[in-house]
Amino acid sequence: MILSIQRALICILLAATIHYQSAAQNWRPLFNGKDLKGWTQKNGKALFSVENGEIVGRTVANTPNSFLCSNEEYGDFILELELKVDDAMNSGIQFRSLSKPDYQDNRVHGYQMEVDPTDRAWSGGIYDEARRDWLYIPNLNPDGKKAFKKGEWNKYRIEAIGSVLRTWINGIPVAHLIDDMTAKGFIALQVHAIYGTMKEGMTIRWKNIRIQTEKLKPSPWDQTPVVNLLLNQLSAQEQSQGFDLLFNGKDFTNWRVAQSTETPGKRWSVKDGMIKISSSDGSETGNDIVTNKQYAAFEMVFEFKLTEGANSGVKYFVNEAFETGGKSGIGLEYQLLDDEKHPDAKMGVVGNRTLASLYDLIPSYKQEKRFQRKIGDWNQARIIVYPNNIVQHWLNGFKVVEYERKSNIFDALVARSKYEKYKGFGAQEKGNILLQDHGNEVWFRNMKIREIR
């Protein structure tokens, strides 16, 4: 009898807790399960209907992207819904999106959480529809790329709180973007225009669409890689992951002239929160700058912008004891180069001096031409050195180089390169990071680093 009473009390307490949590979360539906009241279709002519308590979108030939848009706009919110999509069909969920007469004749534009059931597996990534293209490609997050289940219902979640934009699929974090271009806009369900293997009549289904807009509590910080588009700022998740600013946006704290204790000068300057190396028309080089601190295993992120015909580089495991003859410091180099206009791209072997390559050793694999930014645009780069000596170069969301430091293959590559005379090249336990002066104008910003242990 006592045991039964105890069980009853536990059930009452559990029910009360669930009710309290539900009330505290303050969810409200965005779809009534009966009709499309509260929604308006924009742009294309795909077919939207309600069937069995679900919104169904069907592809139609010869029409642009179609969007079923909420009549209400939302700034900070947490959104959850379930969706099921035909294989090979592209779709997405717009948020903080806009449609204005003065922007491409009312074309829907803004953030989109991707729905991608293809083998590319970019579901959950963040795309900037009709504006800046891809902002967060899930290649950086292998666990997130595995979250989407083909042919099944998938639970999508978006947290948009201030400049922090995060996505989950089936409870697994996928993307973490920091961006402040748009603070408020509508939510929309996309049916993409037909392309590739898509065909007329393909469907995507949505249900259980709900939103929170008050008393928002963000999910705990995790290890999802962050793409932070704010200038020289560390987000809360980046700080929790151990990142520090390598450049503070104001001066050359943390930096000095290579093989010297002097403060950077001689064409190096800080302007509008960015590091600039001025051009010398190629007549003078070797005024490199290095970090005061040395690093072993680390992850470094940075953005760079090249001018026409420019050559530069970011070097790591730099050894200042090597004699350079007044030329650039010696270390492993993430090559920065205008591949079209600078002759160095045609030198070396099989392209191992092109953009993002491990200079003079391993060529970068830049298979996605679409993501190679034109000269004058900012590029996102990442260098990761793991404790097991595996090293990766990333460019605009793609891994373009991977190798193992100190391996037999690495040693063989060094022996056939311009570095063969430097004993122990690239093999010391730690070294400085270097920004190269090659006589051309190059810009850097958003430089951050964390040590990996």
N, C-alpha and C positions, 0 to 999 in steps of 0.2 A: 504494500500500500504506500509506504514512504517512498519507495523507489519510483512508483507511478507518479506521485505528486512532484517529485524532483524532476522527472522527465517533462511533466506538463509545464513546470516553471521555466525550465530551460527552453522549451518550445516558445513560450510566451515572450521570454527575453530575446530570443533569436528573431522572432517576428517583429518585435518592437525595434530591435537594432536595424533590421533590414528596412523597415518603414522609415526610421530616422535618417538612415544613410540615403535612401531614395529621395526623401524630402530635402535633405541638405544638398544633394546634387542638383536638384531643381531642373530635371529634364523636362522638355516639352516637345511634342511631335511636330515635325515639319510637313508630314504627309498624313492625311486622315484615313488612308486606306480605301477610299471610295471614289474620289475624283481628283482632278488636278487643281482644285481651288487653292489659291495662294501661289500659283506658279504661272509663268508666262514663257512661251517659246520664242527664241530669238535666233536670227541668222538663218540657218539651213532649214530644210523641210523634211527632216527625218520624222518618222511617225512615233508619237508618244501616246500611250494609252494606259488604262488601269485594268489589270486582270488579276483576279484572285488575291486582292489586297496588295498587289505589287505594281510599281510603275515599270512599264516595259517600253524600251526604246528600240526601234527597228531602223536599220540602214536603208537608205533610198539612194538610187543612182543619180548622178548629175546634180548634186546639191552640196554646198559647203558644210563645214562643221555645224552641227545643230546643238542648241543648248536649251534645256528646260530650266528656267531661272526663277529663284525665289523672288517674290515681289518685295520682300523685306530685305534690307541690307544689314550686315553684321560686322562689327569690329572685332572685339575680343570674344572668343567662343570656344566651346569644345563640341565637335560634331561626331556623331557615330551613325553608321548605317551598314546594311548588309547588301552585297551585290553578287550577281552571278552572270558571267559573260561567256559568249561563244568563243571558242578557241580562234586565235588569229585576228580577233576584233580589237581595235584600239578604242579606248574611251578614257574618261577621266571625270574628276569632281572639281569643278571650279570653286574657289573661295576668295573672298575679298576681291571680287571681279567687277568689271564695269562695262557699260555699253553706252557710248556717247556719240552724238552726231558729229562732233569735231574730231573723233578718232576713227579713222578708216570707215566712215559711214556706218557708225553704230556697231562695229565689229566687237564681239565679246573679247575682252582681254583681261589678264590677271593670273593669279596663282592657280595651279591645277595639280591635284594629287593624281598621279598616273594610274591607269588601269591597263596593264600590258600582259596578256596571257601567253605571249610568244616566248620563244627560247631566250630572247634578249633579257627577259626577267627584270624589267625596270618598274614594275608595279610598286607604288608607294613613293616613287621619286617625285620631285617637285619641278614642274615645268611652268614657264611663264608664257602663257598662251598669247600669241599675236603681239609679243613685246620683246623679251630678251632671250627666248628659247630656254634651254635647260639650265636650271639653277642648282639642282641637287640630283646627281646621277647615282643610283644605289650601288654602283661598282665598288665604292669604298666600304660597303657594309655587306659582306657575304651572307651573314645570318638573315639580314633583311631581304636579300634577294630570294631566299628560299621560303619566305613567309606565305606567298600567294599560292593557292591551291587551284589548279586548273580544273574546270568543269564542276566546281563546287561553290557553295555560298562562302563568301569571304567577308569578314567583319572589318570595316575601315574605320579609322579614328583620326581626326585632325584636331590638334590643339593650336590655336592661333591666339597668343597672349602677348600683347605688345609687339615687339619685333621678332619674337621667338615663334617659329613655325615648325611643328613636329608632326610626324605621321606614324601610324601603326597599322599593320595588317595582322589580324588574328592574334592580337596581343603582343606581337613582336615589333619593336621599334625599327623603322626603316630610314627615315630622313630627319635631319635636324638642321634647319636653315635659319640664319639670322639675317633679316632684311626689313627695310622700312619704307619701301617704295609706295605701298598702298596700305592704308590703315583700316579701310572699311569698304565693303562692297557686298554684292549678292552671292549666294551659293547657287551653283548650276550643275545639272547632270548632262554630260556630253554624249552625243552619238557622233562619232567621227565620220567625216566624208570617206567614201570608199576609195581605197588604194591598195596596191600590192595584191595579197591573196584574199582581201575582203570582198564580199559580194552582197548583193541586195538581199534584204530580209534577215540578215544576222541580227541577233538580239542581245540586249543587256537588261537585266532586271535589278530593281532596287526595292528594298523594303526596310521597315523598322528605322526610319529616318528620324533622328531626334537630336536636340541641341540644348546646350547650357549657355547662358549668357551672363549669369550673376554668380558671385561668390566662387569664382573659378579657382580651382586648385590644380596647378600643373602636376603632371606625373613626376616621380623622382628622377633625378639626373642619372644617366647611364653612360655606357661606353660607345654609343653611336658617334661616329665621326661627325664633326660640325663643319659646315660651310658658313662662314661668317662674312657677310658682305659689308658690314659697317666698318668704317675706317679706324684701324689701329685700336680695336676694342676687344676685350676678352669677355665672352659670355659666361654665364654661371656654369654651364656644362663644361666649357673649355677649362675654366679654373678648376672644376672638380676633377678633370682628367689630368691636371698637372701642367697645363700650358702656361708659359710666360711670354710677354711681349719681348721680342728680340730687337724691336725698334719701337720707341715710344711715341713716334710721330712729331717730336719736338726738336730733338738734338741727337748727338751721336753717343749718348750714354750706352755702354756695353760694347762700343767699337773703338778701334784705334788703327793707325796706319800699320800695314804689314811690316814686320821686322823693325818695329819702332815703338816708342811709347807716345808718339805724338797724336794729337787729335786730328781726325780726318779734315783735310782741306784740299787745295789744289784741284778744283773742279768738282769735288764732292760737296753737296749742299742739301739742306732740308727745306722743302717748299710745299706749303699747303698739306702738311701731313705726309709727305712722300720724300723718299731719298732720290736725288737726281745726281747722275754722273754726267757732266757736260762733255760735249764733243771737243776733241782736239784735232779733228780732221785726220785722225790716225797717225799724227806725227809724234805723239808721245803716249806711252802706255806704262803700265807697271805701278801705278799709284793705287794699288789694291788696299782694301781695308779688311780687317779681321775682327772677330769677336774677342773680347778679353778672356772669355771662358773657353775651355776645351770641352768637347763632348765625345762620349763613347756611343752607346746605343741611344737613338733619339728619333723623334718625328718633328720635322720642320715644314711649316706651310708658309707660303709667300705668294704675292702677286707681282708680276713684272710686266713692263710695257716697253717694247722695242721701237726704235725709230728706223726709217728706211736704211737698209744696208748695215744695221748694227750687229756688233759682236760683243758678247760679254759672257759671264758664267758665274755660277754659285758653286764654290768648292768646299769640300768637307774632308776631314782627316788631313788638314793642311799641316805640313811639317816645316816650320820656319828655319830649321837647321839646314835644309837643303839649299845649296848655292844656286841662285837663279840668274846671276849675271845682270841684275837690274830689271829682269823681266818679271812676269806674274809669278805669284807664290805657287808652290807645288802641292797639289792635292787632287783627290777624286773630284771630277767636275760634272755638274749638271749644266750642259751646254745651253747658252742663250744665243740665238742666231736668227737672222733673216735668211732663211734657206734659199730664197729666190734671188736675192741681190748680193749676198756675200760669197766670195769665192771659196771660203773655207768649207762650205757645204759639199763641194765637189772634190775636196781633198780627203786624206785619210783612206779608209777602206770601207767599202759597202755602206757608206753613209754614216760612219761612226763619229762624224763631226757636225751632224745636223742637230736641230733644236731638240732639247730634252735628252739627247744621247749621253751616255757615259763617255765623255770626250776622249776620242782617239782609241777607245777600247770596244764599246758595244753600241751599235746603232739603236735608236729608239724606234719602236714599232707604232707608227701613227697611221693606223688603218682607217680611222674615221676622219676623212677629210673635212667633213662638216664642222668638226669641233676644233679645227685649227684656226685660231683667231687671226684676222688680218692685222698687218703691221699698224701700230697705233692703238690697238685695243688691248685691254688688260687680260692677261692669262693667269690662271690659277695653277700653282705648282705645289708639289709635295715630295719631300725626300724622307723615306723611312729606313732607318738602320736598326735591325732587330739584334738582340743580344747574341743570336746564333750566327751573326754576320751576313744574313740575308739582307740585301739592299734593294729598294724599289724606287724608281722615279715615276711620278704621276704628272700628267698634264691635262688640265681641264676635265677632270673626272675619269681619266683613263690611265691604267697602268701601262707604261710604255717601255720600261726597262726593269729587269729583275736579274740579279746575279748574287753569287756568294763570294764575299771578300775572303781572301786567304786560301781559297780553294786552288786545286791544281789548274783548273781552267782559267781562273783569274790570273794566276802566276804566268801561265803561257801567254795570255793576252798582253800582260805588262811587258813580257820579254820581247814582244814584237811591236812595241809601241815607242813613242818618243820618251817614255818614262823608264826605259830599261836600264839607264845608268844610275837611277836613284834606288839604292838598296833599301828594301823594306817599304817601297812606295805603297801608300794606301793601306798598310797592314798594321800600323801602330794601334795601340789600345784606344787612344783618343786623340783629338786634334781640334784645331780652330776651324771655324767656318769663315769663308772669305767671299767678298763681293769683288768681282774683277773689273778693273779699268782697262779696256781694250781700245781706248781712244774714241769711243762712240757714245752718243747720248742714249742712256737707258734709265728707266725709272723703276723703283721698288716701293711696295707698301704692304701693310698687313702681314708683317713678318713675325711669326710665332714659333715657339719651340717647346718641346717637353722631353725630358729624359725618360727612357724606357728601362725599367729594371726587372 
